[in-house]
Amino acid sequence: MKKIVGRTEEVTIMDRITNSEKAEFIVLYGRRRVGKTYLVKKYYDEKFTFHLTGMADATTHIQLSNFVSAYRQVADLEKAKIPKTWFEAFDLLRKLIDSKGKELCVVFLDEMPWLDTPRSKFIMALEHFWNSYGAWKTNLKLIACGSAASWMINKLINNHGGLHNRVTRRLHIKPFTLKETEEFFAYKHIKFERYQIVELYLALGGIPYYLEEIEGGLSVAQNIDKLYFSKTGLLKNEYKNLFRSLFRNADNHEAIVNTLARKAKGLLRDEIITLAGLPNGGNTTKALDELELSGFIRKYEPFKRKSRNSLYQIIDPFVLFHHQFVKDTKAEGEGSWMSFAGTSKYKTWSGYAFENICLIHISSIKKALGINGIYSENSSWRSNNKEENAQIDLLIDRKDGVISVCEMKFSNDEFEVTKEYAEKLKRKLRVFRTESKTKKPLYLTLITTFGSQKNSHYLGLVQNELTMEDLFW
């Protein structure tokens, strides 16, 4: 195995899979460009018994032609005929595995959702292959991979037919954390301070494919200009194909994201339906679920689930950045990103984007607070009284009888708790206690980039303080 940067947990699971003495059916899914294929290829050093990648928008015949082409590369059968059905294709795969005796057989089917073309009976053939043969081959590791998370979940993990409960392992490959991003840059011999890494994460997230394009020797602003605002920038047109490549009939998905992008603080399901002009039905629910499974949005359960209406918010930094600065912009070329610095749009976006980073790194926050060993539930809260305009994005309801109320603030220097902001926080805590009727102590936790000034407004109000350093746990 060649060196894999980050992915410590995933590699540990892959080790267990490879060394297990049973047949393994692994479902590996995650957002586009997150590095799923790279992880599998790097781990096995591209040495597979069989490797097939599905083709987008191809017919069943073309997919099967692609199958036999991949088969010929490993089976020494130059004259192997193109199978007419997937049943015939999996029969060929069975013969290939049998020819290997007891040696480890790793079969990697990448972009599997594309193989499942209409009326191809791909799933039926896969079911038959696994149930009648694969499940009994203790040396077989079948890895199914795809970016269309909804297909992977519904067709494989939650299958109610012949593949019900057949998946032995599932790996959700998520974007790099801040710590993994730091390790990635170190591996690439790119020197950035942690504040610079946070700045890049605000705009790109932890997508390895995007981070690969970062150049050492260039500032954060120069890199963002190169990726987003140059005519040939990698990310200039990335958004156009993002949802179309992941979801069939992506109109609802795009409508939801476009609506949420206008309200970075998040919207309730009913509000999304009204503002996006979508029907209150199964298709909308399906689109929301698929966006959540793919890592573009997050559903925040209300505190104590007092409301059946959950809050939805965009959590993908790239999507949020695109809507704020790239969509409909005329900015182009060097200096484009710096032209936004100091503007009200930048201040609003950076605040929401930093909150988002904190929400992505909740496990790091709990470790820094020393409560990772205590059972807790994460939730959000929004006042029922619209006139109050009070909202808390992260509540950590702890089993030790305390609720950590987290406030996240982004700045390029020490943060100052002003008299006005202190009064706002006190009112928010008061309204939350009144509406939630909780008797638990409320510990206000302030999370900033460089810490806060310990002035008179801070003292007696803030119980815990974390900085961006704590997000790198």
N, C-alpha and C positions, 0 to 999 in steps of 0.2 A: 504493500500500500504506500503510495506517495503521500507527502505531507499535505494535510488538509487544514486550512486555517479556520479557527473557530470550530463550530459544529461538534463540540466535545460530547454533548449528550447524544447527538445523532450517531456519531462514530461508535460510541459505546453500545448503542442499540444494534448497529450494523455488525459489530463484533459478536454479539449474542446470537444474532440471526445466522451468521456464517458458521459459528461453532456449534450450533444446536444440532442435536441428533434426531431431528424430525423434519418433515417437509414443511416449508414455510411459504405462505402466500402473503406477500408484503404489499400494502397499498401506500404509495408515497405521493403526496400531493402538496400543492402550495401555489402561491401567486406566480404569474408570469415573470420571468427574469430573476427568480429568487435563488437559482442555483441547484435545482433538483437533479437534473441530468448530470451536471458537473460533479455533484457529490457522489453519485453512484459510479460514474466512470472513473473518478479519481480513486475511490475506495478500492475498486477491483482492478485498477490499472488498465481498464478497458479490455480485460481478459474475460470474455463471457462465452458460455457455451452457445448462446444464441442471443442476438441483439436486433430488435426491430423497432423502428421509429415510424409512427403513423404519419400520414400525409394529410394536410389540411385540404378540405373540399375535394377530395379525390373519390372516385367511384370505388365500389367493392372490387371490381376487376383490377384496378390500378393498385389498390392496397394489397391484393393477393399477389400481383406481379412483384411488388416491392418485397413481399414476404419471401418469395422464392429466390429473389436476387440476394437477399440477406442469407438465406439458407445455403445457397451455393458457395458462399464465402467460407463456411465452416464445415460443410458436409462432403466436400469433394464430389459433388454430383452436378457436373456442368450441364447435363442434359435433363435435369429435373424439370418436370412439366409444371406449368402454373396450375395450382389447385383450383378447382371450380368452386369450392365452398370452404368455409373456415373449418368445417369438420375434417376435410381432407388435409388442410394446412396443419391443424393440431395433430393429426395422425403422423405427418412427417416429423413434427417436433418430437413426438413420442419416440419414434425410431432413432432420432438423433440422440436423445437422452439415454436410451437403452444401450447405444453403442459405446457410451462412456463408462459402462460398468459401474463401479462404486465411487468413482471420483466425484468431487464437488461439481454440481451443475447449476450455474447461475443463468437464468433466463430473464432478460431485461426487455420488457415491452414498454417503450417510451411513447408518450402522447397517445395513450390507449384510447381516450375518448374519440379520436379521429378515426380509429379502426372500426368503431361501431357505426357504420354507415346505415342508412335506412334499409330495412328488409334484408340485411346481410346475415342476420342470426348469429352475429359475433358472440354475444353474451351467452346464447344457448350453447354454442360450440365450446366456449371457455368453461362453462359449467360442466359439460360432459367430460372435457379433458381433465379437469381438476378432480371431480368426484370419482371418476372411473380409473384414474391413473395417477395424477400428480400428487394427491393427498397421501398416497401410499409409498412414494419415493422419498425415503429419508434423506437422500443426498441432494434433493431438488430445492432450490430457492427461486421462487417466481416473484419477480419484482414488477409490479404494475405502477406506472408513473403517468401523471398528467396534470396540466394546469387548470383544467376545468373542474374545480373542486366539487361543484354540485354533482357532476356526473360521477366522479370518483366515490363520493359519499353515497349517493342514491343507488347507483348501479352495482357497487361492489360492497362497501361497508354495511349499508343498510338494505342490502338485497333481501327480498322476501321470497325469492324463488330458490333455485338450485344452489345458489351461492350463499344462502343464509348461514351466517356464523362460520363461514369458511375462511375468512381473512384471519390470519394468525397475528399479524402485526400491522399497525398503521403509523406512519410518520408524517406529521404535518410540518413541512419545512418552512420556517418563518424567516423573515428578513433578519439580517445580523442585528445583534444588540449593539449598544455603544461600545461595550468592551470588545466584542468581536470585530467591530469596525476598526477600533484602535489596533488590534492584533493584525488585521488585514493590511493596514497602512504600514505597520512595522515590517511585515513580511515583504512588502513592495519597496521597502527602504524609503518611504515617504515620511518626512518629519512634520507632524502637526501637533500643536498644543491641543489640550482637551477642549478648550473653548472653540477652536477652529473645527474640531471634529463635530461638536454640537451644531455649529453653524451649517456645516455640510449636511448633517443628518436632518436638520430642519427642512432643507430643500430637496434632499434626495431619498431620505430614509436609509434603511440598511440593505438596499438591493445590491448584491455583489456585481451584477452586470453594469450598473451605473457607476459604482465605486471604482470599477476596473479602469474607467476612463479618466479618473482624477490624475493630474500630473503634479509630481513633486517640483518644487521651485516656483510654482504659480500660487498666488494667493487664493483664498476662498472665493473672492469676488471674480477673479480671473477664470477660475475653473467653472463657476456658475455661468459666466458669460459664454465660455466655450461650449458648454453642454446645451444651454437653453437658448441663447440669443445670437449665436452665429448662424449663418445660412446653412452650414453643413453640420450643425450641432446634433449629437446623437439623440438628444431628448426633444428636439424641436418639434418633431412630428410623432413622437412615441405615443402620445395620448390618443391619436386618431384611431389606432388599431388595437388599443389596449382591451376594450370591452368586447369588441367584435371578435377578437381572437379567443375569448374565453367563454362567451355565452351565446347560445343560439337565440335569436330574436332579442337582441340586446337593447331595444328601445326603452323598455321599462327600467333597465339597470341605469342607463345613461340619464333618464329623467330623474331618477331618485338621487343620483350623485350630483347632478346639476342643481337640484333643489337644496340638498344638504350643503353644497359649497357656498350658498348664499347665507347660511346660518351656521357658522363654524361651531357655535356653542351646542348645536344639536337640535333636533326636532323630534316630537312625538310622532308615532305612526300615523295618527289621524291628521296631523299637520302636514306630513309629507304627502299624503293622499290628496289633500285639498290643494296645496300649493303646486304639486306636480300634475294635477288633473288626472290622476290615476283612479281606476276602479277599486272599490273596497272589496277585493276578492282574492282568490287563490293565486292568480298570476302575480299580483303585487307582493303577496306574502312570500312567494317563491323567489322573486327577484331580490327581496330584502335578505332572505336566508342565504341566497347564493353569493351576494355581495359580502355578507358577513363571513361565510365560510372561506371566501377567497382572500380575506384580509383587507378589504377596502373600507369597510365600515365596521363599527362596533355597536352592539346593543347593550346599553347600560340599564341594568335592572334598577327600578326605583327603590329607595330605602324601605326596608321591611315589606317591599312589594305592596305598598298601600294602593298603588294604581296598577291596573292591568295594561296600561299604555307605557311601553318602554321608550327610553330616549335613544335615538340613533345619531351617530356622529361619524364623520369621515376620519379615519385614523391613518390612511396612507399618505405620508408626507409628500410624495411626488404628485399625487392627485390634487392635494390641497394647494401646493405651490403652483401647479399649472393653472388652476382656476383663478388664483389671486394675481399672478404676474405674467403668465404666458398667453392665456386665452385672450384674444382680441387686442393684444398689445401691439404697438408700433415700434417699441424699443428693439434695437438690433445693433449688434457689433460691440466692440470694446466699450466698457463704461456703462453698459445698460443696467447691470445689477446695482451699481453704486448710485445710479440716478434715483433708485427707490429708497435708498437709505435715508432715514430721518423723516420720511413721509408718514402720514397717519395710516396709510394702507400697510406700510411695513411694520409699524408698531402694533397694529391690530393683529396682523398675520403672525408676527414673531411670538406674540403672547399666546395665541391659540396653538401655534405649532409647538411651542415649548410645553404647554399643558399636555399636548398629545404625546410628546416624547415621554413625559412622566407617566402617563397612563400606560404606555407600552412597557415601561420598566417598573411596574408595580412590585414585582418580586424583589428588585433591587432596593426599592424604598422600604419594604418590610424588613429586609436584612439590615439596612442602615439604622432602622428604628429598633432593631433587636427583637422584633415580634414575629420573625419568620417561623418560629417554632410554636406560635400560638395560633389556634384556629381563628380565622377571621373571614368576613364576607365583604366584598367590594360592591359599592353601589353608588348611585348618583341621587341627587335630590333637586327638585325645583318647586318653588313655592306655588301653592294653589291660588294664591292671591296675586294676580298679574300686576297689580299696582306696586307690590313689594319688589318685583323684578329681582328676586333672590334665587341664586342657584349655586350648588356645590357639585363640582365635577367628580370629586373622589372622596368618598367616605369609607373608612376602614373600620367596620364594626367588629370589635375584638372580643374574644371569649373571656378575656380577663377583666371585662366590665368597663372598658373604655372605648370611646369612638374617636378615632383620629380624623380630624377634619383637615383635609389637605388643600392648601392654597399654593398655586404655582405661578411664579413671576420671572420673566426673562429680562435681563438687563446686561449691559456691557461693563458694569461696575457694581459696587456694593448697592444693594437695594435699600431704599429708604421707606420706612413705614411712616407715612405722613399722618397728620391728625385726621384728615378727610378719609384716608384709606382705613385707618384704625376704627373710625366710627362706622364705616361701611361693613367691616368685618364683625364688629360687635352686633350690629343690627342683623346681619345674616345669621349669626349664631343664635340670637334671640328668636328670630322667626322660625328657624329650624327646630329649636327646642319646643316652641309653642305648637307648631303644626305636627311634629313627629310624636310629641308627648313622651319623649324619652327621658328617663331619669339618670342615664349614664353620664359620667363626666365627659366633657368635650375637650379634647386636646388639639388645639390649633397647631398644625404643622405647616411651616412655611418652607417651600422648596424654591430656591433661587439659583442663579448661576454662580455668583461670587460671594454669597452670604449677605447679611443685612446689618445695617447700622443699629447698634444697641441703644437707641434713643428712648425717651420716656414713653413714646407711643408703642414701642416694641415690647418693652419690659412689662410683665404682668399680663400680656395678651398672648404672646407666642410661647407655647410649651416646648415645641421641638422645632429644630431647624436643620434642614439638609441643603446641600449644594449640588451642583452638577457632578462633582467628584463622586458623590454617593450613587449616582446613576450608572457609574462604570463598574459596579460590583460584578 
